[in-house]
Amino acid sequence: MSAPSIGAVTLAPHRVGAMVLRYLYLLRSSWTRLLELIYWPAVQLLVWGFLQFYIAQNSGFFARASGVFIAAVLMWDVLFRGQLGFSVSFLEEMWSRNLSNLMISPLRPIEFVCALMIMSVIRLAIGMVPVTFLAIAFFGFNVYGLGLALASWAVGIVVAGVLLRNGMGAESLAWTLMFVLMPLTCVYYPVSVLPDWLQAIAWALPPTYVFEGMRALIMEHVIRVDLMIEAFLLNAFYFAAGVVAFLQLLKSARRVGSLLQTGE
Protein backbone atom coordinates (compact mmCIF):
# COMPACT_ATOMS: atom_id res chain seq x y z
CA MET A 1 0.00 0.00 0.00
CA SER A 2 1.65 3.19 -1.18
CA ALA A 3 2.17 6.12 1.15
CA PRO A 4 -0.50 8.85 1.23
CA SER A 5 0.22 11.48 -1.42
CA ILE A 6 -1.47 13.43 -4.19
CA GLY A 7 -1.66 10.19 -6.14
CA ALA A 8 -3.39 8.50 -3.23
CA VAL A 9 -6.67 10.23 -4.10
CA THR A 10 -6.87 8.44 -7.48
CA LEU A 11 -8.64 5.11 -7.70
CA ALA A 12 -7.88 1.92 -9.60
CA PRO A 13 -11.24 0.09 -9.86
CA HIS A 14 -9.58 -3.27 -10.53
CA ARG A 15 -7.73 -3.13 -7.19
CA VAL A 16 -10.88 -2.13 -5.33
CA GLY A 17 -12.76 -4.93 -7.09
CA ALA A 18 -10.07 -7.45 -6.16
CA MET A 19 -10.40 -6.55 -2.47
CA VAL A 20 -14.20 -6.77 -2.60
CA LEU A 21 -13.92 -10.16 -4.32
CA ARG A 22 -11.60 -11.37 -1.56
CA TYR A 23 -14.15 -10.46 1.12
CA LEU A 24 -16.98 -12.02 -0.88
CA TYR A 25 -15.03 -15.28 -1.05
CA LEU A 26 -14.64 -15.16 2.74
CA LEU A 27 -18.39 -14.74 3.18
CA ARG A 28 -19.24 -17.44 0.65
CA SER A 29 -16.86 -19.93 2.27
CA SER A 30 -18.70 -19.89 5.63
CA TRP A 31 -22.46 -20.20 6.09
CA THR A 32 -22.04 -19.20 9.74
CA ARG A 33 -20.77 -15.77 8.64
CA LEU A 34 -23.91 -15.31 6.54
CA LEU A 35 -26.18 -16.52 9.34
CA GLU A 36 -24.62 -14.12 11.83
CA LEU A 37 -25.45 -11.18 9.55
CA ILE A 38 -29.17 -11.99 9.70
CA TYR A 39 -29.58 -13.59 13.13
CA TRP A 40 -29.26 -10.64 15.54
CA PRO A 41 -31.23 -8.09 13.48
CA ALA A 42 -34.07 -10.62 13.09
CA VAL A 43 -34.14 -11.43 16.82
CA GLN A 44 -34.19 -7.75 17.76
CA LEU A 45 -36.96 -7.00 15.29
CA LEU A 46 -39.20 -9.80 16.58
CA VAL A 47 -38.63 -9.01 20.28
CA TRP A 48 -39.24 -5.26 19.93
CA GLY A 49 -42.02 -5.71 17.41
CA PHE A 50 -44.09 -8.02 19.61
CA LEU A 51 -43.37 -5.77 22.62
CA GLN A 52 -44.81 -2.84 20.69
CA PHE A 53 -47.88 -4.89 19.81
CA TYR A 54 -48.44 -5.54 23.50
CA ILE A 55 -47.94 -1.90 24.53
CA ALA A 56 -50.13 -0.61 21.70
CA GLN A 57 -53.02 -2.68 23.04
CA ASN A 58 -52.75 -0.94 26.41
CA SER A 59 -51.74 2.62 25.55
CA GLY A 60 -53.46 5.17 23.35
CA PHE A 61 -50.17 7.01 22.78
CA PHE A 62 -48.31 3.98 21.48
CA ALA A 63 -51.29 2.95 19.40
CA ARG A 64 -51.10 6.38 17.73
CA ALA A 65 -47.32 6.06 17.36
CA SER A 66 -47.48 2.56 15.91
CA GLY A 67 -44.23 1.64 14.17
CA VAL A 68 -41.89 3.89 16.17
CA PHE A 69 -40.18 1.05 18.02
CA ILE A 70 -39.86 -1.10 14.92
CA ALA A 71 -38.52 1.80 12.85
CA ALA A 72 -36.03 2.73 15.59
CA VAL A 73 -34.78 -0.86 15.88
CA LEU A 74 -34.37 -1.26 12.12
CA MET A 75 -32.67 2.10 11.64
CA TRP A 76 -30.32 1.56 14.58
CA ASP A 77 -29.37 -1.85 13.17
CA VAL A 78 -28.65 -0.24 9.79
CA LEU A 79 -26.38 2.26 11.53
CA PHE A 80 -24.65 -0.32 13.72
CA ARG A 81 -24.34 -3.01 11.04
CA GLY A 82 -22.98 -0.49 8.56
CA GLN A 83 -20.13 0.37 10.94
CA LEU A 84 -19.64 -3.28 11.94
CA GLY A 85 -19.53 -4.44 8.31
CA PHE A 86 -16.71 -1.97 7.67
CA SER A 87 -14.79 -2.86 10.84
CA VAL A 88 -15.16 -6.65 10.57
CA SER A 89 -13.84 -6.68 6.99
CA PHE A 90 -10.84 -4.74 8.23
CA LEU A 91 -10.42 -7.09 11.21
CA GLU A 92 -10.38 -10.06 8.82
CA GLU A 93 -7.04 -8.74 7.56
CA MET A 94 -5.67 -8.44 11.08
CA TRP A 95 -6.92 -11.84 12.21
CA SER A 96 -5.30 -13.51 9.16
CA ARG A 97 -2.09 -11.45 9.59
CA ASN A 98 -2.51 -10.23 6.03
CA LEU A 99 -2.36 -6.52 6.74
CA SER A 100 1.40 -6.23 6.26
CA ASN A 101 1.06 -7.90 2.84
CA LEU A 102 -1.50 -5.28 1.82
CA MET A 103 0.77 -2.50 3.04
CA ILE A 104 3.55 -3.49 0.63
CA SER A 105 1.18 -4.04 -2.30
CA PRO A 106 0.25 -1.36 -4.88
CA LEU A 107 -3.10 -0.93 -3.09
CA ARG A 108 -3.61 2.71 -2.07
CA PRO A 109 -5.20 3.65 1.28
CA ILE A 110 -8.20 5.28 -0.41
CA GLU A 111 -8.76 2.11 -2.47
CA PHE A 112 -8.67 0.01 0.69
CA VAL A 113 -11.25 2.32 2.29
CA CYS A 114 -13.49 2.13 -0.80
CA ALA A 115 -13.35 -1.68 -0.78
CA LEU A 116 -14.31 -1.74 2.90
CA MET A 117 -17.20 0.65 2.21
CA ILE A 118 -18.52 -1.54 -0.61
CA MET A 119 -18.31 -4.63 1.61
CA SER A 120 -20.12 -2.73 4.35
CA VAL A 121 -23.02 -2.13 1.95
CA ILE A 122 -23.01 -5.78 0.81
CA ARG A 123 -22.95 -7.14 4.37
CA LEU A 124 -25.65 -4.67 5.35
CA ALA A 125 -27.85 -5.76 2.44
CA ILE A 126 -27.40 -9.46 3.26
CA GLY A 127 -28.33 -8.88 6.90
CA MET A 128 -31.02 -6.21 6.70
CA VAL A 129 -32.99 -6.83 3.49
CA PRO A 130 -34.48 -10.14 4.78
CA VAL A 131 -35.22 -8.46 8.12
CA THR A 132 -37.09 -5.59 6.45
CA PHE A 133 -39.28 -8.15 4.70
CA LEU A 134 -39.92 -9.80 8.08
CA ALA A 135 -41.04 -6.39 9.37
CA ILE A 136 -43.52 -6.13 6.51
CA ALA A 137 -44.77 -9.72 6.94
CA PHE A 138 -45.13 -9.71 10.75
CA PHE A 139 -45.93 -6.09 11.55
CA GLY A 140 -46.94 -4.44 8.28
CA PHE A 141 -44.16 -1.89 8.63
CA ASN A 142 -42.32 -0.73 5.50
CA VAL A 143 -38.93 0.79 6.38
CA TYR A 144 -38.35 1.70 2.74
CA GLY A 145 -40.76 4.56 3.20
CA LEU A 146 -38.14 6.29 5.41
CA GLY A 147 -34.97 8.08 4.37
CA LEU A 148 -31.70 6.91 5.95
CA ALA A 149 -28.56 8.98 6.49
CA LEU A 150 -25.70 7.29 8.29
CA ALA A 151 -22.42 8.21 9.93
CA SER A 152 -21.42 4.56 10.35
CA TRP A 153 -18.61 4.65 7.77
CA ALA A 154 -16.96 7.60 9.51
CA VAL A 155 -16.92 5.65 12.78
CA GLY A 156 -15.67 2.50 11.01
CA ILE A 157 -12.82 4.37 9.32
CA VAL A 158 -11.65 5.89 12.62
CA VAL A 159 -11.85 2.48 14.33
CA ALA A 160 -9.74 0.98 11.53
CA GLY A 161 -7.14 3.71 12.00
CA VAL A 162 -7.02 3.17 15.77
CA LEU A 163 -6.57 -0.58 15.18
CA LEU A 164 -3.69 0.13 12.81
CA ARG A 165 -2.00 2.35 15.37
CA ASN A 166 -2.70 0.35 18.54
CA GLY A 167 -3.09 -3.22 17.28
CA MET A 168 -5.58 -5.83 18.45
CA GLY A 169 -5.68 -4.34 21.93
CA ALA A 170 -8.18 -1.83 20.49
CA GLU A 171 -10.37 -4.50 18.87
CA SER A 172 -13.18 -3.98 21.39
CA LEU A 173 -13.79 -0.52 19.89
CA ALA A 174 -15.15 -2.19 16.76
CA TRP A 175 -17.96 -3.78 18.80
CA THR A 176 -18.66 -1.09 21.41
CA LEU A 177 -18.04 2.39 20.01
CA MET A 178 -21.47 2.73 18.39
CA PHE A 179 -23.16 1.80 21.66
CA VAL A 180 -21.34 4.67 23.37
CA LEU A 181 -23.07 7.00 20.91
CA MET A 182 -26.46 5.27 21.19
CA PRO A 183 -27.84 7.29 24.17
CA LEU A 184 -26.87 10.55 22.45
CA THR A 185 -28.42 9.72 19.07
CA CYS A 186 -31.87 9.42 20.71
CA VAL A 187 -32.87 6.16 19.05
CA TYR A 188 -35.96 5.46 21.20
CA TYR A 189 -36.82 8.90 22.59
CA PRO A 190 -36.86 12.54 21.40
CA VAL A 191 -33.93 14.89 21.94
CA SER A 192 -36.08 17.03 24.25
CA VAL A 193 -35.81 14.46 27.07
CA LEU A 194 -32.04 15.04 27.36
CA PRO A 195 -30.56 17.73 29.63
CA ASP A 196 -29.89 20.99 27.81
CA TRP A 197 -26.10 20.51 27.79
CA LEU A 198 -26.48 17.02 26.30
CA GLN A 199 -28.88 18.22 23.62
CA ALA A 200 -26.10 20.32 22.09
CA ILE A 201 -23.92 17.19 21.82
CA ALA A 202 -26.81 15.12 20.42
CA TRP A 203 -27.47 17.66 17.65
CA ALA A 204 -23.82 17.39 16.61
CA LEU A 205 -24.40 13.71 15.61
CA PRO A 206 -25.98 12.96 12.19
CA PRO A 207 -28.10 9.96 13.37
CA THR A 208 -29.98 12.23 15.78
CA TYR A 209 -31.48 14.11 12.83
CA VAL A 210 -32.49 10.85 11.16
CA PHE A 211 -34.27 9.47 14.24
CA GLU A 212 -36.01 12.81 14.86
CA GLY A 213 -37.12 12.83 11.23
CA MET A 214 -38.34 9.24 11.56
CA ARG A 215 -40.51 10.13 14.58
CA ALA A 216 -41.92 13.19 12.81
CA LEU A 217 -42.81 11.07 9.77
CA ILE A 218 -44.47 8.24 11.71
CA MET A 219 -46.20 10.20 14.49
CA GLU A 220 -47.00 13.51 12.79
CA HIS A 221 -46.92 12.44 9.12
CA VAL A 222 -44.53 15.30 8.38
CA ILE A 223 -41.45 14.90 6.17
CA ARG A 224 -38.66 16.97 7.73
CA VAL A 225 -36.47 17.66 4.71
CA ASP A 226 -34.47 20.17 6.74
CA LEU A 227 -33.37 17.44 9.16
CA MET A 228 -32.27 15.17 6.31
CA ILE A 229 -30.23 17.96 4.70
CA GLU A 230 -28.49 18.75 8.00
CA ALA A 231 -27.79 15.05 8.54
CA PHE A 232 -26.29 14.76 5.04
CA LEU A 233 -24.00 17.75 5.59
CA LEU A 234 -22.82 16.43 8.96
CA ASN A 235 -22.27 12.98 7.44
CA ALA A 236 -20.08 14.48 4.72
CA PHE A 237 -18.05 16.38 7.30
CA TYR A 238 -17.54 13.40 9.61
CA PHE A 239 -16.73 11.09 6.72
CA ALA A 240 -14.02 13.45 5.45
CA ALA A 241 -12.68 13.81 9.00
CA GLY A 242 -12.67 10.01 9.37
CA VAL A 243 -10.66 9.54 6.17
CA VAL A 244 -8.12 12.16 7.30
CA ALA A 245 -7.86 10.51 10.73
CA PHE A 246 -7.34 7.09 9.11
CA LEU A 247 -4.52 8.36 6.89
CA GLN A 248 -2.82 10.09 9.81
CA LEU A 249 -3.09 7.00 12.02
CA LEU A 250 -1.74 4.88 9.14
CA LYS A 251 1.22 7.21 8.83
CA SER A 252 1.79 7.00 12.59
CA ALA A 253 1.56 3.19 12.51
CA ARG A 254 4.20 3.06 9.77
CA ARG A 255 6.46 5.36 11.76
CA VAL A 256 6.36 3.32 14.98
CA GLY A 257 6.35 -0.07 13.20
CA SER A 258 3.05 -1.31 14.65
CA LEU A 259 1.92 -2.64 11.26
CA LEU A 260 4.24 -5.61 11.67
CA GLN A 261 2.78 -6.43 15.10
CA THR A 262 -0.84 -6.99 14.04
CA GLY A 263 -2.59 -10.34 14.33
CA GLU A 264 -4.28 -12.48 16.95
C-alpha positions as CSV (number, residue, x, y, z in Angstrom):
1,M,0.0,0.0,0.0
2,S,1.6,3.2,-1.2
3,A,2.2,6.1,1.1
4,P,-0.5,8.8,1.2
5,S,0.2,11.5,-1.4
6,I,-1.5,13.4,-4.2
7,G,-1.7,10.2,-6.1
8,A,-3.4,8.5,-3.2
9,V,-6.7,10.2,-4.1
10,T,-6.9,8.4,-7.5
11,L,-8.6,5.1,-7.7
12,A,-7.9,1.9,-9.6
13,P,-11.2,0.1,-9.9
14,H,-9.6,-3.3,-10.5
15,R,-7.7,-3.1,-7.2
16,V,-10.9,-2.1,-5.3
17,G,-12.8,-4.9,-7.1
18,A,-10.1,-7.5,-6.2
19,M,-10.4,-6.6,-2.5
20,V,-14.2,-6.8,-2.6
21,L,-13.9,-10.2,-4.3
22,R,-11.6,-11.4,-1.6
23,Y,-14.2,-10.5,1.1
24,L,-17.0,-12.0,-0.9
25,Y,-15.0,-15.3,-1.0
26,L,-14.6,-15.2,2.7
27,L,-18.4,-14.7,3.2
28,R,-19.2,-17.4,0.7
29,S,-16.9,-19.9,2.3
30,S,-18.7,-19.9,5.6
31,W,-22.5,-20.2,6.1
32,T,-22.0,-19.2,9.7
33,R,-20.8,-15.8,8.6
34,L,-23.9,-15.3,6.5
35,L,-26.2,-16.5,9.3
36,E,-24.6,-14.1,11.8
37,L,-25.4,-11.2,9.5
38,I,-29.2,-12.0,9.7
39,Y,-29.6,-13.6,13.1
40,W,-29.3,-10.6,15.5
41,P,-31.2,-8.1,13.5
42,A,-34.1,-10.6,13.1
43,V,-34.1,-11.4,16.8
44,Q,-34.2,-7.7,17.8
45,L,-37.0,-7.0,15.3
46,L,-39.2,-9.8,16.6
47,V,-38.6,-9.0,20.3
48,W,-39.2,-5.3,19.9
49,G,-42.0,-5.7,17.4
50,F,-44.1,-8.0,19.6
51,L,-43.4,-5.8,22.6
52,Q,-44.8,-2.8,20.7
53,F,-47.9,-4.9,19.8
54,Y,-48.4,-5.5,23.5
55,I,-47.9,-1.9,24.5
56,A,-50.1,-0.6,21.7
57,Q,-53.0,-2.7,23.0
58,N,-52.7,-0.9,26.4
59,S,-51.7,2.6,25.6
60,G,-53.5,5.2,23.3
61,F,-50.2,7.0,22.8
62,F,-48.3,4.0,21.5
63,A,-51.3,3.0,19.4
64,R,-51.1,6.4,17.7
65,A,-47.3,6.1,17.4
66,S,-47.5,2.6,15.9
67,G,-44.2,1.6,14.2
68,V,-41.9,3.9,16.2
69,F,-40.2,1.1,18.0
70,I,-39.9,-1.1,14.9
71,A,-38.5,1.8,12.9
72,A,-36.0,2.7,15.6
73,V,-34.8,-0.9,15.9
74,L,-34.4,-1.3,12.1
75,M,-32.7,2.1,11.6
76,W,-30.3,1.6,14.6
77,D,-29.4,-1.8,13.2
78,V,-28.6,-0.2,9.8
79,L,-26.4,2.3,11.5
80,F,-24.6,-0.3,13.7
81,R,-24.3,-3.0,11.0
82,G,-23.0,-0.5,8.6
83,Q,-20.1,0.4,10.9
84,L,-19.6,-3.3,11.9
85,G,-19.5,-4.4,8.3
86,F,-16.7,-2.0,7.7
87,S,-14.8,-2.9,10.8
88,V,-15.2,-6.6,10.6
89,S,-13.8,-6.7,7.0
90,F,-10.8,-4.7,8.2
91,L,-10.4,-7.1,11.2
92,E,-10.4,-10.1,8.8
93,E,-7.0,-8.7,7.6
94,M,-5.7,-8.4,11.1
95,W,-6.9,-11.8,12.2
96,S,-5.3,-13.5,9.2
97,R,-2.1,-11.4,9.6
98,N,-2.5,-10.2,6.0
99,L,-2.4,-6.5,6.7
100,S,1.4,-6.2,6.3
101,N,1.1,-7.9,2.8
102,L,-1.5,-5.3,1.8
103,M,0.8,-2.5,3.0
104,I,3.5,-3.5,0.6
105,S,1.2,-4.0,-2.3
106,P,0.3,-1.4,-4.9
107,L,-3.1,-0.9,-3.1
108,R,-3.6,2.7,-2.1
109,P,-5.2,3.6,1.3
110,I,-8.2,5.3,-0.4
111,E,-8.8,2.1,-2.5
112,F,-8.7,0.0,0.7
113,V,-11.2,2.3,2.3
114,C,-13.5,2.1,-0.8
115,A,-13.3,-1.7,-0.8
116,L,-14.3,-1.7,2.9
117,M,-17.2,0.6,2.2
118,I,-18.5,-1.5,-0.6
119,M,-18.3,-4.6,1.6
120,S,-20.1,-2.7,4.3
121,V,-23.0,-2.1,2.0
122,I,-23.0,-5.8,0.8
123,R,-22.9,-7.1,4.4
124,L,-25.7,-4.7,5.4
125,A,-27.9,-5.8,2.4
126,I,-27.4,-9.5,3.3
127,G,-28.3,-8.9,6.9
128,M,-31.0,-6.2,6.7
129,V,-33.0,-6.8,3.5
130,P,-34.5,-10.1,4.8
131,V,-35.2,-8.5,8.1
132,T,-37.1,-5.6,6.5
133,F,-39.3,-8.1,4.7
134,L,-39.9,-9.8,8.1
135,A,-41.0,-6.4,9.4
136,I,-43.5,-6.1,6.5
137,A,-44.8,-9.7,6.9
138,F,-45.1,-9.7,10.7
139,F,-45.9,-6.1,11.6
140,G,-46.9,-4.4,8.3
141,F,-44.2,-1.9,8.6
142,N,-42.3,-0.7,5.5
143,V,-38.9,0.8,6.4
144,Y,-38.3,1.7,2.7
145,G,-40.8,4.6,3.2
146,L,-38.1,6.3,5.4
147,G,-35.0,8.1,4.4
148,L,-31.7,6.9,6.0
149,A,-28.6,9.0,6.5
150,L,-25.7,7.3,8.3
151,A,-22.4,8.2,9.9
152,S,-21.4,4.6,10.3
153,W,-18.6,4.6,7.8
154,A,-17.0,7.6,9.5
155,V,-16.9,5.6,12.8
156,G,-15.7,2.5,11.0
157,I,-12.8,4.4,9.3
158,V,-11.7,5.9,12.6
159,V,-11.9,2.5,14.3
160,A,-9.7,1.0,11.5
161,G,-7.1,3.7,12.0
162,V,-7.0,3.2,15.8
163,L,-6.6,-0.6,15.2
164,L,-3.7,0.1,12.8
165,R,-2.0,2.3,15.4
166,N,-2.7,0.3,18.5
167,G,-3.1,-3.2,17.3
168,M,-5.6,-5.8,18.4
169,G,-5.7,-4.3,21.9
170,A,-8.2,-1.8,20.5
171,E,-10.4,-4.5,18.9
172,S,-13.2,-4.0,21.4
173,L,-13.8,-0.5,19.9
174,A,-15.2,-2.2,16.8
175,W,-18.0,-3.8,18.8
176,T,-18.7,-1.1,21.4
177,L,-18.0,2.4,20.0
178,M,-21.5,2.7,18.4
179,F,-23.2,1.8,21.7
180,V,-21.3,4.7,23.4
181,L,-23.1,7.0,20.9
182,M,-26.5,5.3,21.2
183,P,-27.8,7.3,24.2
184,L,-26.9,10.6,22.4
185,T,-28.4,9.7,19.1
186,C,-31.9,9.4,20.7
187,V,-32.9,6.2,19.0
188,Y,-36.0,5.5,21.2
189,Y,-36.8,8.9,22.6
190,P,-36.9,12.5,21.4
191,V,-33.9,14.9,21.9
192,S,-36.1,17.0,24.2
193,V,-35.8,14.5,27.1
194,L,-32.0,15.0,27.4
195,P,-30.6,17.7,29.6
196,D,-29.9,21.0,27.8
197,W,-26.1,20.5,27.8
198,L,-26.5,17.0,26.3
199,Q,-28.9,18.2,23.6
200,A,-26.1,20.3,22.1
201,I,-23.9,17.2,21.8
202,A,-26.8,15.1,20.4
203,W,-27.5,17.7,17.7
204,A,-23.8,17.4,16.6
205,L,-24.4,13.7,15.6
206,P,-26.0,13.0,12.2
207,P,-28.1,10.0,13.4
208,T,-30.0,12.2,15.8
209,Y,-31.5,14.1,12.8
210,V,-32.5,10.8,11.2
211,F,-34.3,9.5,14.2
212,E,-36.0,12.8,14.9
213,G,-37.1,12.8,11.2
214,M,-38.3,9.2,11.6
215,R,-40.5,10.1,14.6
216,A,-41.9,13.2,12.8
217,L,-42.8,11.1,9.8
218,I,-44.5,8.2,11.7
219,M,-46.2,10.2,14.5
220,E,-47.0,13.5,12.8
221,H,-46.9,12.4,9.1
222,V,-44.5,15.3,8.4
223,I,-41.5,14.9,6.2
224,R,-38.7,17.0,7.7
225,V,-36.5,17.7,4.7
226,D,-34.5,20.2,6.7
227,L,-33.4,17.4,9.2
228,M,-32.3,15.2,6.3
229,I,-30.2,18.0,4.7
230,E,-28.5,18.8,8.0
231,A,-27.8,15.0,8.5
232,F,-26.3,14.8,5.0
233,L,-24.0,17.8,5.6
234,L,-22.8,16.4,9.0
235,N,-22.3,13.0,7.4
236,A,-20.1,14.5,4.7
237,F,-18.0,16.4,7.3
238,Y,-17.5,13.4,9.6
239,F,-16.7,11.1,6.7
240,A,-14.0,13.4,5.4
241,A,-12.7,13.8,9.0
242,G,-12.7,10.0,9.4
243,V,-10.7,9.5,6.2
244,V,-8.1,12.2,7.3
245,A,-7.9,10.5,10.7
246,F,-7.3,7.1,9.1
247,L,-4.5,8.4,6.9
248,Q,-2.8,10.1,9.8
249,L,-3.1,7.0,12.0
250,L,-1.7,4.9,9.1
251,K,1.2,7.2,8.8
252,S,1.8,7.0,12.6
253,A,1.6,3.2,12.5
254,R,4.2,3.1,9.8
255,R,6.5,5.4,11.8
256,V,6.4,3.3,15.0
257,G,6.3,-0.1,13.2
258,S,3.0,-1.3,14.7
259,L,1.9,-2.6,11.3
260,L,4.2,-5.6,11.7
261,Q,2.8,-6.4,15.1
262,T,-0.8,-7.0,14.0
263,G,-2.6,-10.3,14.3
264,E,-4.3,-12.5,16.9
